Amino acid sequence: QVQLVESGGGLVQAGGSLRLSCAASGHTFNSYALGWFRQTPGKEREFVAAISGNGGSTTYADSVKGRFTISRDNAKNTMFLQMNSLKPEDTAVYYCACAVRSFRATTNPGWYDDWGQGTQVTVSS
């Protein structure tokens, strides 16, 4: 089991930026895909972005494309989500997750086996 810990959430005004981090435990970090999801009260968890094991391939939800950038540093077992031009509708708890059965970036939450505890992002208007 991979332990994941998110950090970097907070309160920001619309148009601002935040950078989320996700630190992972364990070895073979570069062998599996990672992803970010978000959830608001009363709604299902929503895919945000994913990155392949070697960082060579990424995919994004249409709602964040062009504003968010996912990346990873395999030497430091860490993944990032740079969020720019934030909007109030980006307000949510953001979760990082790992798909140990997949090297390729995937949008399907069913492929993700381990999840972090979440970090709150609040964007004020």
Protein Blocks (a to p, Z undefined) as FASTA:
>chain_A
ZZdddehiacddehiacddddddedehklmpccddddddehiacddfbdcdfkopaccdd
fklgokaccdddfklopacdddehiafklgccddddddfkbfbdcfblklpmbdcebjad
dddZZ
